[in-house]
């Protein structure tokens, strides 16, 4: 995120929670986790950087990986993103974003089919998209993938350590792409993508641009509002409101700017500094809208956008309707890299430093399957 390697840290449970909340360790024993997603049945699928997709079921990390991919895991490369098909319950499809090694090193999106807790061995990998070949720089790979309310697959790719990529329509680097999740390139490009008349080939998938390292993003259920967490360089971390054709200005600008300074760019909806002010940090690495089908948090949290900071180990939230200030929610998390709101209405975090998945929930609430061990109660 901030360099060609992930800083080391030490595990500890979340602290500083508001009264009435508790932190539950769902499972530990993960190795260099990068991203997670919750299945409708509350299994937690966790991507490990070295290429293994692991499954947490009934509070236990299953010993056998769901699958193991051959990846390049140098720096910030590796297995970086996972998304479930909107019809996963019936078709058992899931999608992975990873750094492929052949014929040259590049990031790829592929579709797989589940058979219980492992990949279906009878159904081969279906490659959907090969991004541009990577340079020798091993950082700024992005990796988040999600389905939108429109059924399209959205994916974020960093600029591969070269800021000029983010402003070019001749590559997919430093962009969010939007595609039909099919293997035939002639059918992948939605006809309402914003750059159809100014690009060719797979570059017609570009949806937004001008991003440095959009490591995570989140799509709000019900509205489709899309907030992209762009890891900054020297001064600011950004949350950007992604809409068709928007350009967020990297490398010409970082953080907020005067409305007249860059009329061609879109300001972040919220940003925080690396030093000075509250909060501070150096890498925004997780985000999730609190809009579950069944809410277990107090009503005041519904609709809020939670986001995590890798270096400082906190979770804050903003109100998308008025995002000028952020409110502290949790502290002391060991290098969080992902946030998700589960079908149970609880907030899950992936702690890379601790190699664990944690769950923040109201005290006294229980999530099926039965609550796992290692309960940390905050008075």
URSUL-V631100 format. One record per residue. N is the residue number from 1. RES is the residue in one small letter. OMEGA is omega as a letter, one per 30 degrees, with the letter a starting at -180 (none if undefined). D_LAST is the distance of its C-alpha to the last C-alpha in Angstrom with 2 decimals. Layout:
n:res:omega:d_last
N:RES:OMEGA:D_LAST
N:RES:OMEGA:D_LAST
This chain:
n:res:omega:d_last
1:x:a:34.24
2:x:l:35.02
3:x:a:37.68
4:x:l:39.56
5:x:l:36.83
6:x:l:33.10
7:x:l:31.37
8:x:l:29.71
9:x:a:26.05
10:x:a:23.68
11:x:l:20.97
12:x:a:17.22
13:x:l:14.21
14:x:l:12.81
15:x:l:10.35
16:x:a:9.85
17:x:l:8.84
18:x:l:8.75
19:x:l:6.22
20:x:l:6.98
21:x:l:7.97
22:x:l:8.23
23:x:l:11.08
24:x:l:13.90
25:x:a:16.94
26:x:l:19.82
27:x:l:22.55
28:x:l:23.78
29:x:l:27.29
30:x:a:28.47
31:x:l:31.08
32:x:l:31.13
33:x:a:29.67
34:x:a:30.68
35:x:l:29.82
36:x:l:28.53
37:x:l:29.14
38:x:l:27.97
39:x:l:30.76
40:x:a:30.86
41:x:l:30.11
42:x:l:26.83
43:x:l:28.49
44:x:l:27.40
45:x:a:30.45
46:x:l:29.95
47:x:l:32.77
48:x:a:33.38
49:x:a:35.48
50:x:l:38.23
51:x:l:39.07
52:x:l:37.18
53:x:a:35.33
54:x:a:32.75
55:x:l:31.23
56:x:a:27.86
57:x:a:28.36
58:x:l:26.25
59:x:a:23.69
60:x:l:26.50
61:x:a:28.49
62:x:a:32.05
63:x:a:34.48
64:x:l:37.22
65:x:l:36.81
66:x:l:37.62
67:x:l:40.27
68:x:a:41.23
69:x:l:42.98
70:x:a:45.23
71:x:l:43.71
72:x:a:44.16
73:x:l:40.83
74:x:l:41.97
75:x:a:39.62
76:x:l:37.59
77:x:l:39.84
78:x:l:39.22
79:x:a:37.62
80:x:a:35.60
81:x:l:35.05
82:x:l:34.86
83:x:l:35.35
84:x:l:36.01
85:x:l:39.03
86:x:l:38.34
87:x:a:40.38
88:x:a:38.75
89:x:a:38.47
90:x:a:42.27
91:x:l:43.60
92:x:l:41.00
93:x:l:41.59
94:x:a:39.19
95:x:a:39.90
96:x:l:39.25
97:x:a:39.75
98:x:a:40.93
99:x:l:43.29
100:x:a:46.56
101:x:a:49.08
102:x:f:52.36
103:x:l:54.81
104:x:a:52.99
105:x:a:49.32
106:x:l:47.64
107:x:a:44.62
108:x:l:45.12
109:x:l:43.68
110:x:l:44.65
111:x:l:44.15
112:x:l:43.52
113:x:a:43.40
114:x:l:40.92
115:x:a:42.04
116:x:a:38.97
117:x:l:36.77
118:x:l:39.58
119:x:l:42.01
120:x:a:45.12
121:x:a:47.81
122:x:a:50.58
123:x:a:49.46
124:x:l:49.95
125:x:l:47.90
126:x:l:48.98
127:x:l:48.92
128:x:a:48.27
129:x:l:48.26
130:x:l:49.11
131:x:l:47.97
132:x:l:50.17
133:x:a:50.88
134:x:l:48.62
135:x:l:49.91
136:x:l:49.24
137:x:a:45.97
138:x:a:43.13
139:x:l:40.38
140:x:l:39.48
141:x:a:39.81
142:x:l:37.22
143:x:a:36.80
144:x:l:34.68
145:x:l:36.45
146:x:l:35.63
147:x:l:37.64
148:x:l:38.02
149:x:a:38.43
150:x:a:42.15
151:x:l:42.14
152:x:l:43.00
153:x:l:41.43
154:x:a:40.01
155:x:a:39.61
156:x:l:38.78
157:x:l:40.86
158:x:a:40.63
159:x:l:43.75
160:x:l:44.28
161:x:a:44.18
162:x:a:47.06
163:x:a:46.23
164:x:l:49.57
165:x:a:48.65
166:x:a:46.07
167:x:a:48.92
168:x:l:51.45
169:x:a:52.23
170:x:l:54.04
171:x:a:51.04
172:x:a:47.63
173:x:a:45.73
174:x:a:43.20
175:x:l:43.11
176:x:l:41.37
177:x:a:43.85
178:x:a:44.26
179:x:l:46.30
180:x:a:47.43
181:x:l:46.06
182:x:a:49.54
183:x:a:51.50
184:x:a:54.67
185:x:a:54.51
186:x:a:56.91
187:x:a:54.39
188:x:a:51.20
189:x:l:51.56
190:x:a:50.42
191:x:l:53.24
192:x:l:50.96
193:x:a:49.52
194:x:a:50.09
195:x:a:52.32
196:x:a:54.89
197:x:a:57.81
198:x:l:56.99
199:x:l:56.05
200:x:l:57.54
201:x:a:56.47
202:x:l:52.82
203:x:l:52.08
204:x:l:52.38
205:x:a:48.88
206:x:a:47.40
207:x:l:45.07
208:x:a:43.52
209:x:l:44.27
210:x:a:43.72
211:x:a:40.55
212:x:l:39.85
213:x:l:37.36
214:x:a:35.62
215:x:l:33.39
216:x:l:31.35
217:x:a:31.77
218:x:l:30.51
219:x:a:32.40
220:x:l:30.80
221:x:l:31.48
222:x:a:33.80
223:x:a:34.95
224:x:l:35.79
225:x:a:34.38
226:x:l:34.27
227:x:a:32.18
228:x:l:33.31
229:x:a:31.35
230:x:a:34.09
231:x:a:33.45
232:x:a:35.19
233:x:a:37.47
234:x:a:37.35
235:x:a:35.53
236:x:l:33.61
237:x:a:31.54
238:x:l:32.46
239:x:a:31.39
240:x:l:34.70
241:x:a:35.70
242:x:l:38.20
243:x:a:41.18
244:x:l:44.68
245:x:a:46.70
246:x:l:44.21
247:x:a:44.52
248:x:l:41.57
249:x:l:43.79
250:x:g:43.06
251:x:a:44.74
252:x:a:46.28
253:x:l:42.97
254:x:a:39.30
255:x:a:36.61
256:x:l:37.58
257:x:l:41.20
258:x:a:43.48
259:x:a:44.56
260:x:a:48.16
261:x:a:47.79
262:x:a:47.59
263:x:a:48.66
264:x:a:48.86
265:x:l:45.17
266:x:l:41.94
267:x:l:39.15
268:x:l:35.59
269:x:l:33.33
270:x:l:30.67
271:x:l:30.87
272:x:a:29.07
273:x:l:30.67
274:x:l:30.67
275:x:a:30.45
276:x:a:29.93
277:x:l:27.68
278:x:f:24.20
279:x:l:23.39
280:x:l:25.76
281:x:a:26.62
282:x:l:29.68
283:x:l:29.44
284:x:a:27.93
285:x:l:27.61
286:x:l:25.81
287:x:l:25.62
288:x:l:24.97
289:x:l:25.37
290:x:l:22.85
291:x:l:25.55
292:x:l:25.16
293:x:l:27.54
294:x:a:24.70
295:x:l:21.64
296:x:l:18.22
297:x:l:16.38
298:x:a:16.74
299:x:a:20.35
300:x:a:19.78
301:x:a:19.28
302:x:a:22.50
303:x:a:25.23
304:x:l:23.22
305:x:l:24.21
306:x:l:21.63
307:x:a:23.08
308:x:a:22.34
309:x:a:23.82
310:x:a:25.27
311:x:a:25.83
312:x:l:22.74
313:x:a:20.29
314:x:l:18.46
315:x:l:18.25
316:x:l:19.22
317:x:l:20.78
318:x:l:23.80
319:x:a:25.52
320:x:l:28.88
321:x:l:30.53
322:x:a:29.79
323:x:a:28.60
324:x:l:29.34
325:x:l:25.78
326:x:a:22.77
327:x:l:19.06
328:x:l:16.47
329:x:a:14.23
330:x:l:13.44
331:x:l:14.61
332:x:l:15.90
333:x:a:17.58
334:x:l:20.78
335:x:l:23.63
336:x:l:22.78
337:x:l:26.08
338:x:l:25.40
339:x:l:23.15
340:x:l:23.85
341:x:a:22.68
342:x:l:23.45
343:x:l:25.45
344:x:l:22.34
345:x:l:20.77
346:x:a:18.14
347:x:a:18.23
348:x:l:19.68
349:x:l:20.28
350:x:a:22.94
351:x:a:22.31
352:x:a:25.80
353:x:a:24.94
354:x:a:22.94
355:x:a:25.34
356:x:l:22.68
357:x:l:21.42
358:x:a:17.72
359:x:l:16.32
360:x:a:13.52
361:x:l:12.99
362:x:l:11.22
363:x:l:9.10
364:x:l:12.00
365:x:l:14.66
366:x:a:17.23
367:x:l:19.86
368:x:f:23.37
369:x:a:24.43
370:x:a:22.13
371:x:a:18.77
372:x:a:19.54
373:x:l:18.34
374:x:l:15.95
375:x:l:12.59
376:x:a:9.77
377:x:l:6.32
378:x:a:3.85
379:x:none:0.00
